Amino acid sequence: MAGFDVDPVALRSAVNKLKDQREELTHLLEDAGRGLMIGELTAGDSVTKQAKTKFEQLAHGGDGSMVAAVRSLRDRLTQNIDAYEATLRQYESDDDAAASDAERLHRSS
């Protein structure tokens, strides 16, 4: 029978680390939502104003912005966490079923 081994302790540890990373990304997004603004560019000339606007668009400006990239990374982490947790649940279910079958065989012999 072909298969694979799962180290549930290591996988749970990896999932917890991914959750910590996801939480850090969420905090970063919350900080960005409160105003990631380019305050250092304060000269009143048109070139500086245009540069400031461009930097702010790069930070917040929808697709291709830093905020969008962080949100995308957080979403991918969530997908991976969900997949790993599903693997753990299936492994634990299969392991419980195998233990139950082994006990039943042992009792009948």
DRENKE-977658 format. One record per residue (C-alpha): chain; residue in one letter; x negated, y, z negated. Coordinates in nm, 3 decimals, padded with zeros to 5 digits. Each point is the difference from the previous one (the first is absolute). Layout:
# DRENKE-977658
(A; A; (X; Y; Z))
...
# end
This chain:
# DRENKE-977658
(A; M; (00.000; 00.000; 00.000))
(A; A; (-00.149; 00.331; 00.108))
(A; G; (00.027; 00.287; -00.241))
(A; F; (-00.177; 00.266; -00.188))
(A; D; (-00.093; 00.069; -00.357))
(A; V; (00.130; 00.297; -00.191))
(A; D; (-00.176; 00.129; -00.308))
(A; P; (00.299; 00.159; -00.173))
(A; V; (-00.211; 00.174; -00.263))
(A; A; (-00.227; 00.162; 00.259))
(A; L; (00.294; 00.090; 00.223))
(A; R; (00.189; 00.156; -00.291))
(A; S; (-00.313; 00.199; -00.087))
(A; A; (-00.033; 00.119; 00.360))
(A; V; (00.368; 00.099; 00.008))
(A; N; (-00.044; 00.201; -00.320))
(A; K; (-00.299; 00.182; 00.150))
(A; L; (00.202; 00.077; 00.313))
(A; K; (00.282; 00.135; -00.219))
(A; D; (-00.250; 00.225; -00.178))
(A; Q; (-00.121; 00.131; 00.337))
(A; R; (00.358; 00.056; 00.114))
(A; E; (00.069; 00.197; -00.318))
(A; E; (-00.304; 00.219; 00.066))
(A; L; (00.125; 00.066; 00.354))
(A; T; (00.344; 00.088; -00.137))
(A; H; (-00.157; 00.251; -00.240))
(A; L; (-00.200; 00.146; 00.288))
(A; L; (00.320; 00.044; 00.201))
(A; E; (00.174; 00.161; -00.296))
(A; D; (-00.291; 00.242; -00.038))
(A; A; (00.013; 00.078; 00.371))
(A; G; (00.374; 00.063; -00.024))
(A; R; (-00.061; 00.258; -00.272))
(A; G; (-00.211; 00.201; 00.235))
(A; L; (-00.321; -00.109; 00.159))
(A; M; (-00.080; 00.348; 00.124))
(A; I; (-00.317; 00.150; 00.135))
(A; G; (-00.050; 00.286; -00.242))
(A; E; (-00.362; 00.080; 00.077))
(A; L; (00.080; 00.150; 00.340))
(A; T; (00.126; 00.334; -00.124))
(A; A; (-00.143; 00.254; 00.244))
(A; G; (00.281; 00.188; 00.170))
(A; D; (-00.124; -00.025; 00.359))
(A; S; (00.188; -00.196; 00.265))
(A; V; (-00.273; -00.263; 00.053))
(A; T; (-00.005; -00.090; -00.370))
(A; K; (00.380; -00.011; -00.011))
(A; Q; (00.005; -00.231; 00.303))
(A; A; (-00.268; -00.223; -00.154))
(A; K; (00.192; -00.018; -00.327))
(A; T; (00.319; -00.094; 00.186))
(A; K; (-00.183; -00.273; 00.194))
(A; F; (-00.154; -00.147; -00.317))
(A; E; (00.339; -00.003; -00.172))
(A; Q; (00.157; -00.171; 00.303))
(A; L; (-00.276; -00.261; -00.007))
(A; A; (00.077; -00.063; -00.366))
(A; H; (00.384; 00.002; 00.022))
(A; G; (00.096; 00.016; 00.365))
(A; G; (00.196; -00.318; 00.056))
(A; D; (-00.139; -00.277; 00.222))
(A; G; (-00.377; 00.004; -00.004))
(A; S; (-00.025; 00.202; -00.320))
(A; M; (-00.190; -00.111; -00.308))
(A; V; (00.329; -00.037; -00.188))
(A; A; (00.139; -00.226; 00.274))
(A; A; (-00.318; -00.211; -00.005))
(A; V; (00.018; -00.044; -00.378))
(A; R; (00.371; -00.085; 00.020))
(A; S; (-00.073; -00.258; 00.272))
(A; L; (-00.276; -00.156; -00.208))
(A; R; (00.230; -00.018; -00.303))
(A; D; (00.269; -00.168; 00.213))
(A; R; (-00.252; -00.259; 00.126))
(A; L; (-00.109; -00.071; -00.357))
(A; T; (00.364; -00.053; -00.096))
(A; Q; (00.045; -00.245; 00.290))
(A; N; (-00.310; -00.194; -00.107))
(A; I; (00.103; -00.002; -00.365))
(A; D; (00.345; -00.131; 00.095))
(A; A; (-00.154; -00.273; 00.218))
(A; Y; (-00.247; -00.109; -00.268))
(A; E; (00.272; -00.006; -00.265))
(A; A; (00.218; -00.212; 00.230))
(A; T; (-00.295; -00.238; 00.045))
(A; L; (-00.038; -00.024; -00.378))
(A; R; (00.370; -00.069; -00.049))
(A; Q; (-00.006; -00.273; 00.266))
(A; Y; (-00.317; -00.154; -00.142))
(A; E; (00.146; -00.004; -00.353))
(A; S; (00.324; -00.150; 00.127))
(A; D; (-00.185; -00.271; 00.195))
(A; D; (-00.228; -00.067; -00.297))
(A; D; (00.299; -00.036; -00.234))
(A; A; (00.173; -00.236; 00.245))
(A; A; (-00.316; -00.213; 00.035))
(A; A; (-00.040; -00.020; -00.378))
(A; S; (00.363; -00.103; -00.038))
(A; D; (-00.039; -00.268; 00.269))
(A; A; (-00.318; -00.132; -00.164))
(A; E; (00.172; -00.020; -00.339))
(A; R; (00.297; -00.184; 00.151))
(A; L; (-00.235; -00.251; 00.169))
(A; H; (-00.196; -00.048; -00.319))
(A; R; (00.317; -00.072; -00.200))
(A; S; (00.128; -00.251; 00.255))
(A; S; (-00.321; -00.203; 00.003))
# end
